[in-house]
């Protein structure tokens, strides 16, 4: 049985002046620092993301079924073999505006159950990740969507960032990885919360339940802001890809948990799997960064179609960041 000792884990790391406000560069419909507005991001160095969570008071732990803690190396690599099940535990300061949540196969959102008893300083959520044997690749592996835990970070001005912490596998090697998948500004619409960038009705319902009436009243009215609202740039149009030289492409989306991303190539949108990525920095984990310019050796029709299907008509092979 998985367990977590709230009395000894994470408690000493809590900052009494913790404000719950993100210090990581923001996304969505506004620009911060050198980051451009974007609906989706991913693929940053995992250590940066984990450190950002820790600075916000969020503790992430991996536990075996016997309760033994698994300590990843600095790049998230986990040495040794893993058991049949591994738990991702997330300890969140109760006064923060971080919330763990779950999503079913119909994209319905619900808050994760708080596994603590009483009103201690932490809220603890858990996801048990199955570690399975792959007959096709002859290695142990984890599979999306059962390899991650999700969190939402809600700020006082209505900005929301969606986080995902994952236990991923590549060629039999396991990594603990974290990423911000979406960022968006929230608006008020007849007393309810809406995030037009995300187009996720079920999430809007949960956000409305989390925000106080005063907080909702402080949000900009979507009807009054309609003329000022600028939707995320549609960089996925195939015409954009024609601007790149043959053999080069731009990364416009990457999901660490899912293990693939999207490129804009001279031929249009193309899917790229981690197996086709080779990084020049000798990273043990294959990944891409949004905005990276990459080269590829070949573009052709996808060899494998996922169980739920795919809209991609092209797939990139031999991908290397420049």
C-alpha positions in Angstrom: 0.0 0.0 0.0 1.4 3.4 -0.9 1.8 5.9 1.9 3.1 9.4 2.5 4.1 10.8 5.9 2.8 14.3 6.0 4.4 15.0 9.3 8.0 14.7 7.9 7.8 15.4 4.2 7.7 18.9 2.8 6.7 20.5 6.0 10.1 22.0 6.6 10.2 23.5 3.1 7.1 25.6 3.4 7.7 29.3 3.2 5.4 31.2 5.6 5.4 34.1 3.1 4.5 31.9 0.2 2.1 33.9 -2.1 1.2 31.1 -4.5 2.2 33.3 -7.4 4.1 31.7 -10.3 7.7 32.9 -10.8 8.1 30.8 -14.0 7.7 32.8 -17.3 4.1 33.1 -18.2 2.3 31.9 -21.3 -1.0 32.6 -22.9 -2.2 35.9 -24.4 0.5 38.1 -22.9 4.3 38.3 -23.1 6.7 38.1 -20.2 10.4 38.4 -20.6 11.7 36.8 -23.8 8.9 34.3 -24.1 6.3 34.8 -26.9 2.6 34.3 -26.2 1.6 30.7 -26.9 -1.3 28.5 -26.1 0.9 25.4 -25.7 4.4 24.9 -24.5 6.5 22.0 -23.4 9.9 20.4 -23.6 11.9 22.8 -21.3 14.7 21.2 -19.3 12.9 19.3 -16.7 15.2 20.4 -13.8 14.0 24.0 -14.4 10.4 23.0 -14.1 10.9 20.9 -11.0 12.9 23.7 -9.4 10.1 26.1 -10.3 7.6 23.8 -8.5 9.8 23.5 -5.5 10.2 27.3 -5.2 6.4 27.5 -5.2 6.3 25.1 -2.3 5.2 22.0 -4.3 6.9 18.8 -3.4 7.0 16.0 -5.9 7.9 12.4 -4.8 8.0 9.0 -6.4 7.2 6.1 -4.1 7.2 2.3 -4.5 4.3 0.3 -3.3 6.1 -0.4 -0.1 6.5 3.3 0.5 10.2 3.6 -0.5 11.1 6.9 -2.0 12.7 6.8 -5.5 15.3 9.6 -6.0 15.8 10.7 -9.6 19.1 12.2 -10.7 19.3 15.9 -11.7 18.1 15.3 -15.2 15.2 13.2 -13.9 16.8 9.9 -14.8 15.9 7.0 -12.5 18.6 4.4 -12.1 17.7 0.7 -11.6 14.5 -1.1 -12.3 11.0 -0.1 -11.3 8.2 -2.3 -9.8 4.8 -3.0 -11.3 3.4 0.2 -9.9 4.9 3.6 -8.9 3.1 6.4 -7.2 3.6 10.0 -8.1 2.8 12.0 -4.9 2.3 15.8 -5.0 2.2 17.7 -1.8 0.7 21.2 -2.2 0.6 23.9 0.5 -3.0 24.2 1.5 -3.0 28.0 1.3 -1.7 28.0 -2.2 -3.7 28.3 -5.4 -2.4 25.0 -6.8 -4.9 22.3 -7.3 -4.4 18.7 -8.5 -7.1 17.5 -10.9 -8.0 14.5 -13.0 -9.4 14.3 -16.5 -11.5 11.4 -17.8 -11.6 10.1 -21.4 -14.3 12.6 -22.2 -12.2 15.5 -21.0 -14.4 16.0 -17.9 -12.4 17.7 -15.2 -12.6 17.0 -11.4 -10.4 17.9 -8.5 -8.2 15.1 -7.2 -9.1 13.7 -3.7 -7.0 15.1 -0.9 -5.4 12.1 0.7 -4.6 13.8 4.0 -6.7 13.6 7.2 -7.7 16.9 8.8 -6.6 20.3 7.9 -2.8 20.0 8.0 -0.5 22.4 6.1 -0.4 20.2 3.0 -2.9 18.8 0.4 -1.6 15.5 -1.0 -2.7 13.9 -4.2 -1.5 10.7 -5.8 -1.5 8.9 -9.1 -0.5 5.3 -9.4 1.4 4.7 -12.6 1.4 1.1 -14.0 4.8 -0.1 -15.2 4.1 -2.6 -18.0 6.2 -4.9 -20.2 6.1 -4.1 -23.9 6.2 -7.2 -26.1 6.8 -5.1 -29.2 9.9 -3.3 -27.8 10.9 -5.9 -25.2 11.3 -3.3 -22.4 9.3 -2.0 -19.4 7.4 1.1 -20.1 4.7 3.5 -18.9 1.9 4.7 -21.1 0.0 8.0 -21.6 -2.6 9.0 -20.2 -1.9 6.8 -17.1 1.7 8.1 -16.6 1.1 11.6 -15.1 -0.6 13.8 -12.6 -2.0 17.2 -13.5 -2.2 20.4 -11.6 -3.7 23.9 -12.2 -2.2 27.1 -10.8 -4.6 29.9 -10.4 -3.4 33.4 -9.9 -5.2 36.3 -8.3 -5.5 38.2 -11.7 -7.2 35.2 -13.3 -4.2 33.8 -15.1 -4.1 30.0 -15.1 -1.2 27.6 -15.8 -1.7 23.9 -16.3 1.1 21.6 -15.1 1.8 18.0 -15.8 4.3 15.8 -13.8 5.0 12.5 -15.6 6.9 9.2 -15.2 8.0 8.6 -18.7 10.0 5.8 -20.3 12.4 5.8 -23.3 14.1 2.6 -24.5 13.6 1.1 -21.0 15.0 4.1 -19.2 12.7 6.0 -16.8 12.5 9.8 -16.1 10.5 12.0 -13.9 9.5 15.0 -16.0 7.5 18.1 -15.5 6.0 20.6 -18.0 3.6 23.5 -18.3 1.2 22.4 -21.0 -1.1 25.4 -21.3 -1.4 29.0 -20.0 -4.4 31.3 -20.4 -6.2 34.4 -19.1 -9.6 33.9 -17.6 -12.6 36.2 -18.1 -16.0 36.7 -16.6 -19.1 35.8 -18.5 -22.4 36.4 -16.6 -20.9 35.4 -13.3 -19.0 32.4 -14.6 -15.4 31.9 -15.5 -14.4 31.3 -19.1 -10.9 30.7 -20.7 -11.4 31.3 -24.4 -7.9 30.2 -25.3 -8.4 26.7 -23.8 -12.0 26.0 -25.1 -12.6 23.6 -22.2 -16.1 23.9 -20.8 -15.5 21.4 -18.0 -12.5 23.2 -16.8 -14.4 26.5 -16.8 -17.0 24.9 -14.4 -14.2 23.8 -12.0 -12.6 27.2 -12.1 -15.9 28.9 -11.3 -16.2 26.7 -8.2 -12.7 27.6 -7.1 -12.9 31.3 -7.4 -14.6 33.5 -4.9 -17.4 35.8 -6.1 -15.1 38.8 -5.5 -12.3 37.2 -7.6 -14.7 36.5 -10.4 -16.0 40.1 -10.2 -12.5 41.4 -10.7 -12.0 39.4 -13.9 -12.4 41.3 -17.2 -15.8 40.9 -18.7 -15.5 38.8 -21.9 -18.2 40.8 -23.6 -16.5 44.1 -22.8 -13.1 42.7 -23.7 -14.1 41.1 -27.0 -12.6 43.9 -29.0 -9.3 43.7 -27.1 -9.0 39.9 -26.9 -6.3 38.5 -29.2 -6.5 34.8 -29.8 -3.3 32.8 -29.8 -1.5 33.0 -33.2 -2.4 30.2 -35.5 1.1 29.0 -36.3 -0.1 25.6 -37.4 -1.4 26.8 -40.8 0.4 24.8 -43.6 1.2 28.0 -45.4 3.6 29.0 -42.6 5.7 25.9 -43.3 6.5 27.0 -46.8 8.8 29.7 -45.3 11.3 27.1 -44.1 14.1 25.7 -46.2 14.0 22.0 -47.3 15.2 19.7 -44.5 14.4 22.2 -41.7 11.4 22.7 -39.5 10.1 24.6 -36.5 8.8 23.0 -33.3 5.4 24.4 -32.5 4.2 21.9 -29.9 5.8 19.2 -27.7 4.3 16.9 -25.0 6.7 15.2 -22.7 4.0 12.9 -21.2 2.8 11.8 -24.6 6.2 11.6 -26.1 5.6 13.4 -29.4 5.2 16.8 -30.8 4.4 18.8 -33.9 6.6 20.5 -36.5 5.9 23.0 -39.2 7.9 21.8 -42.3 8.0 23.0 -45.9 5.4 20.3 -46.6 3.1 21.4 -43.7 2.3 19.9 -40.3 4.3 16.8 -39.3 4.3 14.6 -36.2 7.6 13.7 -34.5 8.1 11.0 -31.9 10.8 11.0 -29.3 12.4 8.0 -30.9 13.2 10.2 -33.9 14.9 12.9 -31.9 18.6 13.1 -31.3 19.9 16.0 -29.2 23.3 17.6 -29.7 23.8 18.1 -25.9 24.1 14.4 -25.1 20.9 14.5 -23.1 19.8 11.1 -21.8 16.2 12.1 -22.5 15.0 12.8 -26.0 12.8 15.9 -26.2 12.3 19.1 -28.2 11.7 22.7 -27.2 8.9 24.8 -28.6 10.4 27.3 -31.0 13.5 25.3 -31.8 14.7 25.1 -35.4 15.4 21.5 -36.3 16.6 19.5 -39.2 15.2 16.2 -40.4 16.3 13.5 -42.8 12.9 12.4 -44.1 9.2 13.3 -44.1 6.7 10.6 -45.0 3.3 9.2 -44.0 3.0 8.0 -40.4 4.0 4.3 -39.9 1.9 3.8 -36.8 -1.5 5.2 -36.0 -2.4 5.5 -32.3 -5.5 3.7 -31.1 -7.6 6.9 -31.0 -6.4 7.8 -34.5 -4.4 10.8 -35.7 -5.0 13.8 -37.9 -1.3 13.9 -38.9 -0.7 13.0 -42.5 3.1 13.4 -42.2 5.8 12.2 -39.8 9.3 13.5 -39.4 12.4 11.2 -39.1 16.0 11.8 -38.1 15.2 15.1 -36.2 18.0 17.1 -34.7 17.9 20.6 -33.1 20.2 23.1 -34.8 
